[in-house]
Amino acid sequence: MRVKDLATCELFNIVTLPDGEREIDGVYIGDLLSWVMGRAQSGNAWITIMSNINILAVASLSDTSCIILAEGVTVDEEVKKTAIEKEINIISTNMDIFSTAVYLNEVI
């Protein structure tokens, strides 16, 4: 599944989508940034509730296909601007983390 296909599903909202053609080939869940950086795999969709600018560095270093902000979490304009510059996809959902992971497991 491509990030843009997931992002346009009614359960998700586009925050930034500069590289919507990226394929999602797995899911990683975590909020401890150093842990995610060492364990998320390239192409994973990363589900988190973290919203500070540091998520962009972790997504870039891990080469995740997108960051999924669960539970209605939002990011500020600085994070959005930097994500677009670094070509990092961010989508959001109001679903809790578990429901988001279950849904992704069913569709990818």
Jmol script that loads the backbone (N, CA, C; Angstrom):
load data "model"
ATOM      1  N   MET A   1       0.846  -1.174   0.000  1.00  0.00           N
ATOM      2  CA  MET A   1       0.000   0.000   0.000  1.00  0.00           C
ATOM      3  C   MET A   1       0.896   1.243   0.000  1.00  0.00           C
ATOM      4  N   ARG A   2       0.492   2.220  -0.781  1.00  0.00           N
ATOM      5  CA  ARG A   2       1.219   3.494  -0.810  1.00  0.00           C
ATOM      6  C   ARG A   2       0.689   4.411   0.292  1.00  0.00           C
ATOM      7  N   VAL A   3       1.550   5.304   0.732  1.00  0.00           N
ATOM      8  CA  VAL A   3       1.170   6.241   1.788  1.00  0.00           C
ATOM      9  C   VAL A   3      -0.033   7.065   1.355  1.00  0.00           C
ATOM     10  N   LYS A   4      -0.058   7.513   0.101  1.00  0.00           N
ATOM     11  CA  LYS A   4      -1.185   8.357  -0.332  1.00  0.00           C
ATOM     12  C   LYS A   4      -2.509   7.597  -0.309  1.00  0.00           C
ATOM     13  N   ASP A   5      -2.472   6.280  -0.523  1.00  0.00           N
ATOM     14  CA  ASP A   5      -3.699   5.484  -0.454  1.00  0.00           C
ATOM     15  C   ASP A   5      -4.228   5.414   0.973  1.00  0.00           C
ATOM     16  N   LEU A   6      -3.321   5.249   1.919  1.00  0.00           N
ATOM     17  CA  LEU A   6      -3.719   5.238   3.324  1.00  0.00           C
ATOM     18  C   LEU A   6      -4.192   6.615   3.754  1.00  0.00           C
ATOM     19  N   ALA A   7      -3.476   7.638   3.346  1.00  0.00           N
ATOM     20  CA  ALA A   7      -3.778   9.009   3.768  1.00  0.00           C
ATOM     21  C   ALA A   7      -5.144   9.480   3.291  1.00  0.00           C
ATOM     22  N   THR A   8      -5.618   8.944   2.192  1.00  0.00           N
ATOM     23  CA  THR A   8      -6.917   9.367   1.667  1.00  0.00           C
ATOM     24  C   THR A   8      -8.071   8.495   2.163  1.00  0.00           C
ATOM     25  N   CYS A   9      -7.760   7.504   2.985  1.00  0.00           N
ATOM     26  CA  CYS A   9      -8.799   6.700   3.617  1.00  0.00           C
ATOM     27  C   CYS A   9      -9.540   7.585   4.616  1.00  0.00           C
ATOM     28  N   GLU A  10     -10.812   7.349   4.799  1.00  0.00           N
ATOM     29  CA  GLU A  10     -11.623   8.217   5.663  1.00  0.00           C
ATOM     30  C   GLU A  10     -11.193   8.214   7.130  1.00  0.00           C
ATOM     31  N   LEU A  11     -10.398   7.260   7.547  1.00  0.00           N
ATOM     32  CA  LEU A  11      -9.936   7.200   8.934  1.00  0.00           C
ATOM     33  C   LEU A  11      -8.695   8.044   9.200  1.00  0.00           C
ATOM     34  N   PHE A  12      -8.095   8.585   8.129  1.00  0.00           N
ATOM     35  CA  PHE A  12      -6.836   9.315   8.244  1.00  0.00           C
ATOM     36  C   PHE A  12      -6.947  10.704   7.636  1.00  0.00           C
ATOM     37  N   ASN A  13      -6.050  11.587   8.068  1.00  0.00           N
ATOM     38  CA  ASN A  13      -5.974  12.949   7.543  1.00  0.00           C
ATOM     39  C   ASN A  13      -4.548  13.233   7.107  1.00  0.00           C
ATOM     40  N   ILE A  14      -4.407  13.944   6.018  1.00  0.00           N
ATOM     41  CA  ILE A  14      -3.082  14.330   5.538  1.00  0.00           C
ATOM     42  C   ILE A  14      -2.588  15.513   6.353  1.00  0.00           C
ATOM     43  N   VAL A  15      -1.390  15.384   6.897  1.00  0.00           N
ATOM     44  CA  VAL A  15      -0.717  16.506   7.542  1.00  0.00           C
ATOM     45  C   VAL A  15       0.311  17.052   6.557  1.00  0.00           C
ATOM     46  N   THR A  16       1.205  16.187   6.086  1.00  0.00           N
ATOM     47  CA  THR A  16       2.125  16.507   4.986  1.00  0.00           C
ATOM     48  C   THR A  16       2.213  15.270   4.106  1.00  0.00           C
ATOM     49  N   LEU A  17       2.297  15.462   2.821  1.00  0.00           N
ATOM     50  CA  LEU A  17       2.361  14.319   1.899  1.00  0.00           C
ATOM     51  C   LEU A  17       3.276  14.645   0.712  1.00  0.00           C
ATOM     52  N   PRO A  18       4.540  14.955   0.974  1.00  0.00           N
ATOM     53  CA  PRO A  18       5.445  15.310  -0.115  1.00  0.00           C
ATOM     54  C   PRO A  18       5.913  14.106  -0.940  1.00  0.00           C
ATOM     55  N   ASP A  19       5.766  12.885  -0.402  1.00  0.00           N
ATOM     56  CA  ASP A  19       6.225  11.684  -1.092  1.00  0.00           C
ATOM     57  C   ASP A  19       5.199  10.570  -0.932  1.00  0.00           C
ATOM     58  N   GLY A  20       3.999  10.843  -1.377  1.00  0.00           N
ATOM     59  CA  GLY A  20       2.885   9.920  -1.210  1.00  0.00           C
ATOM     60  C   GLY A  20       3.011   8.599  -1.927  1.00  0.00           C
ATOM     61  N   GLU A  21       3.948   8.487  -2.853  1.00  0.00           N
ATOM     62  CA  GLU A  21       4.139   7.239  -3.596  1.00  0.00           C
ATOM     63  C   GLU A  21       4.924   6.192  -2.805  1.00  0.00           C
ATOM     64  N   ARG A  22       5.487   6.585  -1.656  1.00  0.00           N
ATOM     65  CA  ARG A  22       6.242   5.620  -0.842  1.00  0.00           C
ATOM     66  C   ARG A  22       5.368   4.437  -0.473  1.00  0.00           C
ATOM     67  N   GLU A  23       5.938   3.258  -0.542  1.00  0.00           N
ATOM     68  CA  GLU A  23       5.237   2.038  -0.159  1.00  0.00           C
ATOM     69  C   GLU A  23       5.374   1.813   1.343  1.00  0.00           C
ATOM     70  N   ILE A  24       4.302   1.348   1.949  1.00  0.00           N
ATOM     71  CA  ILE A  24       4.318   0.944   3.350  1.00  0.00           C
ATOM     72  C   ILE A  24       4.476  -0.570   3.360  1.00  0.00           C
ATOM     73  N   ASP A  25       5.535  -1.048   3.980  1.00  0.00           N
ATOM     74  CA  ASP A  25       5.757  -2.494   3.977  1.00  0.00           C
ATOM     75  C   ASP A  25       5.809  -3.094   5.379  1.00  0.00           C
ATOM     76  N   GLY A  26       5.387  -2.345   6.345  1.00  0.00           N
ATOM     77  CA  GLY A  26       5.341  -2.835   7.718  1.00  0.00           C
ATOM     78  C   GLY A  26       4.946  -1.711   8.648  1.00  0.00           C
ATOM     79  N   VAL A  27       4.848  -2.022   9.916  1.00  0.00           N
ATOM     80  CA  VAL A  27       4.421  -1.041  10.908  1.00  0.00           C
ATOM     81  C   VAL A  27       5.353  -1.121  12.109  1.00  0.00           C
ATOM     82  N   TYR A  28       5.694   0.040  12.640  1.00  0.00           N
ATOM     83  CA  TYR A  28       6.442   0.099  13.894  1.00  0.00           C
ATOM     84  C   TYR A  28       5.716   1.056  14.817  1.00  0.00           C
ATOM     85  N   ILE A  29       5.618   0.697  16.090  1.00  0.00           N
ATOM     86  CA  ILE A  29       4.949   1.528  17.078  1.00  0.00           C
ATOM     87  C   ILE A  29       5.947   1.858  18.173  1.00  0.00           C
ATOM     88  N   GLY A  30       6.068   3.125  18.499  1.00  0.00           N
ATOM     89  CA  GLY A  30       6.945   3.490  19.599  1.00  0.00           C
ATOM     90  C   GLY A  30       7.008   4.979  19.815  1.00  0.00           C
ATOM     91  N   ASP A  31       7.294   5.351  21.067  1.00  0.00           N
ATOM     92  CA  ASP A  31       7.413   6.758  21.421  1.00  0.00           C
ATOM     93  C   ASP A  31       8.775   7.109  21.997  1.00  0.00           C
ATOM     94  N   LEU A  32       9.579   6.130  22.329  1.00  0.00           N
ATOM     95  CA  LEU A  32      10.929   6.393  22.790  1.00  0.00           C
ATOM     96  C   LEU A  32      11.801   6.538  21.539  1.00  0.00           C
ATOM     97  N   LEU A  33      12.146   7.778  21.211  1.00  0.00           N
ATOM     98  CA  LEU A  33      12.738   8.078  19.911  1.00  0.00           C
ATOM     99  C   LEU A  33      14.010   7.303  19.630  1.00  0.00           C
ATOM    100  N   SER A  34      14.881   7.148  20.604  1.00  0.00           N
ATOM    101  CA  SER A  34      16.118   6.397  20.374  1.00  0.00           C
ATOM    102  C   SER A  34      15.816   4.927  20.091  1.00  0.00           C
ATOM    103  N   TRP A  35      14.782   4.395  20.687  1.00  0.00           N
ATOM    104  CA  TRP A  35      14.371   3.014  20.457  1.00  0.00           C
ATOM    105  C   TRP A  35      13.840   2.857  19.027  1.00  0.00           C
ATOM    106  N   VAL A  36      13.009   3.775  18.616  1.00  0.00           N
ATOM    107  CA  VAL A  36      12.452   3.744  17.262  1.00  0.00           C
ATOM    108  C   VAL A  36      13.572   3.864  16.231  1.00  0.00           C
ATOM    109  N   MET A  37      14.498   4.767  16.475  1.00  0.00           N
ATOM    110  CA  MET A  37      15.592   4.996  15.543  1.00  0.00           C
ATOM    111  C   MET A  37      16.415   3.727  15.321  1.00  0.00           C
ATOM    112  N   GLY A  38      16.565   2.914  16.341  1.00  0.00           N
ATOM    113  CA  GLY A  38      17.356   1.709  16.226  1.00  0.00           C
ATOM    114  C   GLY A  38      16.591   0.492  15.760  1.00  0.00           C
ATOM    115  N   ARG A  39      15.251   0.568  15.733  1.00  0.00           N
ATOM    116  CA  ARG A  39      14.473  -0.631  15.444  1.00  0.00           C
ATOM    117  C   ARG A  39      13.486  -0.525  14.288  1.00  0.00           C
ATOM    118  N   ALA A  40      12.984   0.647  14.015  1.00  0.00           N
ATOM    119  CA  ALA A  40      12.070   0.786  12.870  1.00  0.00           C
ATOM    120  C   ALA A  40      12.844   0.487  11.594  1.00  0.00           C
ATOM    121  N   GLN A  41      12.180  -0.152  10.663  1.00  0.00           N
ATOM    122  CA  GLN A  41      12.839  -0.522   9.421  1.00  0.00           C
ATOM    123  C   GLN A  41      12.416   0.406   8.288  1.00  0.00           C
ATOM    124  N   SER A  42      13.281   0.504   7.313  1.00  0.00           N
ATOM    125  CA  SER A  42      12.984   1.313   6.133  1.00  0.00           C
ATOM    126  C   SER A  42      11.666   0.849   5.525  1.00  0.00           C
ATOM    127  N   GLY A  43      10.794   1.803   5.237  1.00  0.00           N
ATOM    128  CA  GLY A  43       9.503   1.487   4.640  1.00  0.00           C
ATOM    129  C   GLY A  43       8.382   1.282   5.630  1.00  0.00           C
ATOM    130  N   ASN A  44       8.711   1.186   6.923  1.00  0.00           N
ATOM    131  CA  ASN A  44       7.660   1.036   7.932  1.00  0.00           C
ATOM    132  C   ASN A  44       6.843   2.308   8.059  1.00  0.00           C
ATOM    133  N   ALA A  45       5.579   2.144   8.373  1.00  0.00           N
ATOM    134  CA  ALA A  45       4.754   3.251   8.848  1.00  0.00           C
ATOM    135  C   ALA A  45       4.993   3.306  10.354  1.00  0.00           C
ATOM    136  N   TRP A  46       5.357   4.462  10.859  1.00  0.00           N
ATOM    137  CA  TRP A  46       5.673   4.602  12.287  1.00  0.00           C
ATOM    138  C   TRP A  46       4.494   5.261  12.987  1.00  0.00           C
ATOM    139  N   ILE A  47       3.879   4.541  13.923  1.00  0.00           N
ATOM    140  CA  ILE A  47       2.757   5.059  14.699  1.00  0.00           C
ATOM    141  C   ILE A  47       3.283   5.605  16.018  1.00  0.00           C
ATOM    142  N   THR A  48       2.899   6.837  16.338  1.00  0.00           N
ATOM    143  CA  THR A  48       3.377   7.488  17.559  1.00  0.00           C
ATOM    144  C   THR A  48       2.362   8.520  18.040  1.00  0.00           C
ATOM    145  N   ILE A  49       2.583   8.967  19.272  1.00  0.00           N
ATOM    146  CA  ILE A  49       1.842  10.123  19.782  1.00  0.00           C
ATOM    147  C   ILE A  49       2.792  11.292  20.011  1.00  0.00           C
ATOM    148  N   MET A  50       4.062  11.103  19.681  1.00  0.00           N
ATOM    149  CA  MET A  50       5.052  12.183  19.798  1.00  0.00           C
ATOM    150  C   MET A  50       4.796  13.205  18.690  1.00  0.00           C
ATOM    151  N   SER A  51       4.996  14.472  19.008  1.00  0.00           N
ATOM    152  CA  SER A  51       4.690  15.484  17.997  1.00  0.00           C
ATOM    153  C   SER A  51       5.755  16.565  17.873  1.00  0.00           C
ATOM    154  N   ASN A  52       6.869  16.430  18.567  1.00  0.00           N
ATOM    155  CA  ASN A  52       7.874  17.487  18.488  1.00  0.00           C
ATOM    156  C   ASN A  52       8.758  17.309  17.249  1.00  0.00           C
ATOM    157  N   ILE A  53       9.575  18.278  16.983  1.00  0.00           N
ATOM    158  CA  ILE A  53      10.389  18.312  15.766  1.00  0.00           C
ATOM    159  C   ILE A  53      11.339  17.115  15.663  1.00  0.00           C
ATOM    160  N   ASN A  54      11.670  16.501  16.782  1.00  0.00           N
ATOM    161  CA  ASN A  54      12.592  15.371  16.779  1.00  0.00           C
ATOM    162  C   ASN A  54      12.051  14.148  16.042  1.00  0.00           C
ATOM    163  N   ILE A  55      10.743  14.055  15.881  1.00  0.00           N
ATOM    164  CA  ILE A  55      10.194  12.916  15.142  1.00  0.00           C
ATOM    165  C   ILE A  55      10.679  12.920  13.696  1.00  0.00           C
ATOM    166  N   LEU A  56      10.967  14.096  13.168  1.00  0.00           N
ATOM    167  CA  LEU A  56      11.425  14.196  11.784  1.00  0.00           C
ATOM    168  C   LEU A  56      12.822  13.620  11.625  1.00  0.00           C
ATOM    169  N   ALA A  57      13.687  13.877  12.582  1.00  0.00           N
ATOM    170  CA  ALA A  57      15.037  13.315  12.527  1.00  0.00           C
ATOM    171  C   ALA A  57      14.982  11.798  12.612  1.00  0.00           C
ATOM    172  N   VAL A  58      14.153  11.282  13.495  1.00  0.00           N
ATOM    173  CA  VAL A  58      14.032   9.834  13.654  1.00  0.00           C
ATOM    174  C   VAL A  58      13.456   9.200  12.386  1.00  0.00           C
ATOM    175  N   ALA A  59      12.424   9.802  11.817  1.00  0.00           N
ATOM    176  CA  ALA A  59      11.835   9.270  10.582  1.00  0.00           C
ATOM    177  C   ALA A  59      12.835   9.294   9.442  1.00  0.00           C
ATOM    178  N   SER A  60      13.618  10.349   9.381  1.00  0.00           N
ATOM    179  CA  SER A  60      14.623  10.460   8.328  1.00  0.00           C
ATOM    180  C   SER A  60      15.720   9.408   8.494  1.00  0.00           C
ATOM    181  N   LEU A  61      16.245   9.280   9.693  1.00  0.00           N
ATOM    182  CA  LEU A  61      17.312   8.308   9.940  1.00  0.00           C
ATOM    183  C   LEU A  61      16.833   6.866   9.772  1.00  0.00           C
ATOM    184  N   SER A  62      15.588   6.607  10.122  1.00  0.00           N
ATOM    185  CA  SER A  62      15.025   5.255   9.999  1.00  0.00           C
ATOM    186  C   SER A  62      14.465   4.984   8.619  1.00  0.00           C
ATOM    187  N   ASP A  63      14.306   6.040   7.825  1.00  0.00           N
ATOM    188  CA  ASP A  63      13.736   5.943   6.481  1.00  0.00           C
ATOM    189  C   ASP A  63      12.332   5.342   6.494  1.00  0.00           C
ATOM    190  N   THR A  64      11.532   5.744   7.490  1.00  0.00           N
ATOM    191  CA  THR A  64      10.151   5.267   7.530  1.00  0.00           C
ATOM    192  C   THR A  64       9.365   5.881   6.374  1.00  0.00           C
ATOM    193  N   SER A  65       8.369   5.170   5.917  1.00  0.00           N
ATOM    194  CA  SER A  65       7.564   5.670   4.797  1.00  0.00           C
ATOM    195  C   SER A  65       6.671   6.824   5.222  1.00  0.00           C
ATOM    196  N   CYS A  66       6.265   6.813   6.495  1.00  0.00           N
ATOM    197  CA  CYS A  66       5.428   7.899   7.015  1.00  0.00           C
ATOM    198  C   CYS A  66       5.398   7.839   8.531  1.00  0.00           C
ATOM    199  N   ILE A  67       5.022   8.950   9.104  1.00  0.00           N
ATOM    200  CA  ILE A  67       4.726   9.036  10.523  1.00  0.00           C
ATOM    201  C   ILE A  67       3.213   9.094  10.631  1.00  0.00           C
ATOM    202  N   ILE A  68       2.651   8.247  11.475  1.00  0.00           N
ATOM    203  CA  ILE A  68       1.216   8.288  11.733  1.00  0.00           C
ATOM    204  C   ILE A  68       1.014   8.783  13.153  1.00  0.00           C
ATOM    205  N   LEU A  69       0.395   9.942  13.270  1.00  0.00           N
ATOM    206  CA  LEU A  69       0.088  10.522  14.577  1.00  0.00           C
ATOM    207  C   LEU A  69      -1.270   9.986  15.011  1.00  0.00           C
ATOM    208  N   ALA A  70      -1.279   9.181  16.063  1.00  0.00           N
ATOM    209  CA  ALA A  70      -2.515   8.562  16.538  1.00  0.00           C
ATOM    210  C   ALA A  70      -3.171   9.407  17.624  1.00  0.00           C
ATOM    211  N   GLU A  71      -4.399   9.055  17.948  1.00  0.00           N
ATOM    212  CA  GLU A  71      -5.143   9.617  19.067  1.00  0.00           C
ATOM    213  C   GLU A  71      -5.388  11.122  18.958  1.00  0.00           C
ATOM    214  N   GLY A  72      -5.482  11.622  17.717  1.00  0.00           N
ATOM    215  CA  GLY A  72      -5.797  13.026  17.492  1.00  0.00           C
ATOM    216  C   GLY A  72      -4.647  13.980  17.714  1.00  0.00           C
ATOM    217  N   VAL A  73      -3.434  13.464  17.843  1.00  0.00           N
ATOM    218  CA  VAL A  73      -2.257  14.303  18.062  1.00  0.00           C
ATOM    219  C   VAL A  73      -2.023  15.186  16.834  1.00  0.00           C
ATOM    220  N   THR A  74      -1.615  16.421  17.068  1.00  0.00           N
ATOM    221  CA  THR A  74      -1.313  17.353  15.984  1.00  0.00           C
ATOM    222  C   THR A  74       0.130  17.850  16.117  1.00  0.00           C
ATOM    223  N   VAL A  75       0.639  18.429  15.054  1.00  0.00           N
ATOM    224  CA  VAL A  75       1.971  19.036  15.073  1.00  0.00           C
ATOM    225  C   VAL A  75       1.839  20.518  14.752  1.00  0.00           C
ATOM    226  N   ASP A  76       2.845  21.287  15.156  1.00  0.00           N
ATOM    227  CA  ASP A  76       2.796  22.718  14.875  1.00  0.00           C
ATOM    228  C   ASP A  76       3.294  23.012  13.458  1.00  0.00           C
ATOM    229  N   GLU A  77       3.164  24.241  13.060  1.00  0.00           N
ATOM    230  CA  GLU A  77       3.499  24.647  11.691  1.00  0.00           C
ATOM    231  C   GLU A  77       4.983  24.452  11.371  1.00  0.00           C
ATOM    232  N   GLU A  78       5.847  24.642  12.354  1.00  0.00           N
ATOM    233  CA  GLU A  78       7.286  24.447  12.130  1.00  0.00           C
ATOM    234  C   GLU A  78       7.574  22.988  11.752  1.00  0.00           C
ATOM    235  N   VAL A  79       6.938  22.059  12.437  1.00  0.00           N
ATOM    236  CA  VAL A  79       7.123  20.638  12.122  1.00  0.00           C
ATOM    237  C   VAL A  79       6.594  20.344  10.722  1.00  0.00           C
ATOM    238  N   LYS A  80       5.439  20.881  10.381  1.00  0.00           N
ATOM    239  CA  LYS A  80       4.879  20.664   9.037  1.00  0.00           C
ATOM    240  C   LYS A  80       5.820  21.197   7.957  1.00  0.00           C
ATOM    241  N   LYS A  81       6.298  22.405   8.151  1.00  0.00           N
ATOM    242  CA  LYS A  81       7.187  23.033   7.164  1.00  0.00           C
ATOM    243  C   LYS A  81       8.461  22.213   6.986  1.00  0.00           C
ATOM    244  N   THR A  82       9.059  21.808   8.079  1.00  0.00           N
ATOM    245  CA  THR A  82      10.296  21.030   8.011  1.00  0.00           C
ATOM    246  C   THR A  82      10.042  19.657   7.399  1.00  0.00           C
ATOM    247  N   ALA A  83       8.913  19.042   7.705  1.00  0.00           N
ATOM    248  CA  ALA A  83       8.576  17.738   7.130  1.00  0.00           C
ATOM    249  C   ALA A  83       8.466  17.829   5.610  1.00  0.00           C
ATOM    250  N   ILE A  84       7.876  18.892   5.119  1.00  0.00           N
ATOM    251  CA  ILE A  84       7.768  19.073   3.669  1.00  0.00           C
ATOM    252  C   ILE A  84       9.149  19.257   3.062  1.00  0.00           C
ATOM    253  N   GLU A  85       9.979  20.074   3.704  1.00  0.00           N
ATOM    254  CA  GLU A  85      11.344  20.294   3.199  1.00  0.00           C
ATOM    255  C   GLU A  85      12.146  19.002   3.160  1.00  0.00           C
ATOM    256  N   LYS A  86      11.965  18.131   4.166  1.00  0.00           N
ATOM    257  CA  LYS A  86      12.716  16.882   4.261  1.00  0.00           C
ATOM    258  C   LYS A  86      11.999  15.717   3.581  1.00  0.00           C
ATOM    259  N   GLU A  87      10.855  16.013   2.951  1.00  0.00           N
ATOM    260  CA  GLU A  87      10.041  15.019   2.246  1.00  0.00           C
ATOM    261  C   GLU A  87       9.620  13.862   3.143  1.00  0.00           C
ATOM    262  N   ILE A  88       9.101  14.217   4.316  1.00  0.00           N
ATOM    263  CA  ILE A  88       8.610  13.231   5.269  1.00  0.00           C
ATOM    264  C   ILE A  88       7.091  13.310   5.308  1.00  0.00           C
ATOM    265  N   ASN A  89       6.463  12.188   5.046  1.00  0.00           N
ATOM    266  CA  ASN A  89       5.004  12.098   5.074  1.00  0.00           C
ATOM    267  C   ASN A  89       4.522  11.995   6.518  1.00  0.00           C
ATOM    268  N   ILE A  90       3.511  12.797   6.839  1.00  0.00           N
ATOM    269  CA  ILE A  90       2.869  12.706   8.151  1.00  0.00           C
ATOM    270  C   ILE A  90       1.368  12.641   7.919  1.00  0.00           C
ATOM    271  N   ILE A  91       0.756  11.633   8.508  1.00  0.00           N
ATOM    272  CA  ILE A  91      -0.708  11.556   8.478  1.00  0.00           C
ATOM    273  C   ILE A  91      -1.186  11.393   9.914  1.00  0.00           C
ATOM    274  N   SER A  92      -2.447  11.679  10.137  1.00  0.00           N
ATOM    275  CA  SER A  92      -2.977  11.600  11.500  1.00  0.00           C
ATOM    276  C   SER A  92      -4.283  10.824  11.511  1.00  0.00           C
ATOM    277  N   THR A  93      -4.631  10.377  12.696  1.00  0.00           N
ATOM    278  CA  THR A  93      -5.891   9.665  12.892  1.00  0.00           C
ATOM    279  C   THR A  93      -6.376   9.914  14.309  1.00  0.00           C
ATOM    280  N   ASN A  94      -7.665   9.807  14.501  1.00  0.00           N
ATOM    281  CA  ASN A  94      -8.237   9.906  15.837  1.00  0.00           C
ATOM    282  C   ASN A  94      -8.295   8.552  16.527  1.00  0.00           C
ATOM    283  N   MET A  95      -7.979   7.484  15.798  1.00  0.00           N
ATOM    284  CA  MET A  95      -7.983   6.155  16.394  1.00  0.00           C
ATOM    285  C   MET A  95      -6.875   6.047  17.444  1.00  0.00           C
ATOM    286  N   ASP A  96      -7.082   5.165  18.418  1.00  0.00           N
ATOM    287  CA  ASP A  96      -6.008   4.913  19.374  1.00  0.00           C
ATOM    288  C   ASP A  96      -4.910   4.101  18.679  1.00  0.00           C
ATOM    289  N   ILE A  97      -3.775   3.989  19.339  1.00  0.00           N
ATOM    290  CA  ILE A  97      -2.618   3.338  18.722  1.00  0.00           C
ATOM    291  C   ILE A  97      -2.927   1.890  18.363  1.00  0.00           C
ATOM    292  N   PHE A  98      -3.546   1.149  19.259  1.00  0.00           N
ATOM    293  CA  PHE A  98      -3.849  -0.250  18.997  1.00  0.00           C
ATOM    294  C   PHE A  98      -4.761  -0.404  17.792  1.00  0.00           C
ATOM    295  N   SER A  99      -5.833   0.362  17.742  1.00  0.00           N
ATOM    296  CA  SER A  99      -6.769   0.274  16.616  1.00  0.00           C
ATOM    297  C   SER A  99      -6.098   0.651  15.300  1.00  0.00           C
ATOM    298  N   THR A 100      -5.213   1.625  15.350  1.00  0.00           N
ATOM    299  CA  THR A 100      -4.468   2.023  14.150  1.00  0.00           C
ATOM    300  C   THR A 100      -3.605   0.879  13.662  1.00  0.00           C
ATOM    301  N   ALA A 101      -2.899   0.227  14.571  1.00  0.00           N
ATOM    302  CA  ALA A 101      -2.040  -0.898  14.197  1.00  0.00           C
ATOM    303  C   ALA A 101      -2.850  -2.061  13.655  1.00  0.00           C
ATOM    304  N   VAL A 102      -3.961  -2.363  14.272  1.00  0.00           N
ATOM    305  CA  VAL A 102      -4.814  -3.452  13.796  1.00  0.00           C
ATOM    306  C   VAL A 102      -5.320  -3.147  12.404  1.00  0.00           C
ATOM    307  N   TYR A 103      -5.770  -1.915  12.190  1.00  0.00           N
ATOM    308  CA  TYR A 103      -6.255  -1.531  10.870  1.00  0.00           C
ATOM    309  C   TYR A 103      -5.144  -1.679   9.812  1.00  0.00           C
ATOM    310  N   LEU A 104      -3.961  -1.169  10.127  1.00  0.00           N
ATOM    311  CA  LEU A 104      -2.846  -1.268   9.166  1.00  0.00           C
ATOM    312  C   LEU A 104      -2.482  -2.712   8.890  1.00  0.00           C
ATOM    313  N   ASN A 105      -2.517  -3.548   9.901  1.00  0.00           N
ATOM    314  CA  ASN A 105      -2.223  -4.960   9.712  1.00  0.00           C
ATOM    315  C   ASN A 105      -3.199  -5.605   8.732  1.00  0.00           C
ATOM    316  N   GLU A 106      -4.427  -5.130   8.716  1.00  0.00           N
ATOM    317  CA  GLU A 106      -5.439  -5.683   7.828  1.00  0.00           C
ATOM    318  C   GLU A 106      -5.314  -5.189   6.387  1.00  0.00           C
ATOM    319  N   VAL A 107      -4.779  -3.981   6.200  1.00  0.00           N
ATOM    320  CA  VAL A 107      -4.795  -3.389   4.849  1.00  0.00           C
ATOM    321  C   VAL A 107      -3.464  -3.416   4.112  1.00  0.00           C
ATOM    322  N   ILE A 108      -2.359  -3.629   4.829  1.00  0.00           N
ATOM    323  CA  ILE A 108      -1.080  -3.652   4.088  1.00  0.00           C
ATOM    324  C   ILE A 108      -0.579  -5.065   3.875  1.00  0.00           C
TER     325      ILE A 108
END
end "model"
wireframe off; spacefill off
backbone 0.3
color backbone group
